[in-house]
Amino acid sequence: MSLVDEPGVGDPRLRSLYEDIAAAGLRPLWTITEQLLTPTPRPRAVPWLWRSAVLRPLAERAIRLVPVERGGERRVLSLANPGLGGRPYAAGTLWGALQCLGPNETAPAHRHTPGAIRFVIEGEGVWTTVDGDACDMRPGDLILTPGGAWHDHANGGDGSMFWFDGLDLPMVEALDAVFFEPHPDLRQPVTGPHNRSEAAWAGGGGDAARTMTRGAVTRALDPAPSPLLVYRWAETDAHLSRLAAAGEGPLVSVEFTNPHSGASVLPTLSCGMHRVLPGGASAPVRRSGNTVFVVFRGEGSSVVDGCRFDWTAGDMFVVPSWSVAEHFSDGGADLFGLGDAPVLRALGLYREETLPRRQEVTGVFGEGTAA
Ligand code: 1HN
């Protein structure tokens, strides 16, 4: 419906004013104020879940049928949030996807301004080379490919590998700052032994005091990405176990940090690991900013704005900005979380609220009553 058709615009002088305003490429704010200045965030992305049982067979079919080549660059299935009108984004600010690479395949070297993280779900034998440093990837590891860094993925093993890709692409796109460049070679040269950033920054065996923090990073934004490119599952697991043993819970969380500055791993992205202890339930919390979760281990459920999402290992789900979320697991579970909080915090836009009581469950995702 155009403005001039709206009820109440009967006065021909008013009609003609609105027509002339529209013809001049203008919009009168007084007719759209309430759409723009919402009392709380109204993300277009909706809470949503993508099941491993669906994702994984599609990825396997793609491995058999679709080669990884220049142009397409990557064999990636992006999480397309149904609230975003067909855009390939998990949420308004975040890209989330499942990437897979078969034996002896190489995903060609390139670089771009959007920054990316990989969280490994399953398989072995792949390394991602980041500006000459080959980073070996194993399940539960977090690998960074900061904006502007050359990166390619090579599978030197005899099985397929599956990992989660998270990028700040929607943010960089919104800022009209996307640049992309293919590398002249399929694989960039590896300039020394594998895992050099790890040897330099995490002392080989890891140094949890510098590479992760309990809870979330609140330190000022560091415009430089972390010089450490790999965060090993063994370290993360040990740190979560220590916090659980110290009586924290029922939700134990760490956020990975830039060991140089203590800031988030990338200027735009926060990466954390959340352990729901057996029988545990987290408090109902809402935050400004979007989060994508990847279930690494265990099963359980999350209630997001009253809808229950039942999940198991390999599933991925989105909690949009200001949605209330609570997580439950009978047997215990580990969730990887990717968020845009560093950007919100840096701009003074971050808010967080714990609600006084549990949400009432009004529907179950996938059972037709909600979503
Ligand atoms: C990209 O470069 C990768 O390097 C994965 O593996 C997903 C999604 C959008 C744009 C670039 C990768 C991507 C991507």
Residues whose N, C-alpha, C, O or C-beta is under 5 A from the ligand:
A	BS01	1HN	R74 V76 D165
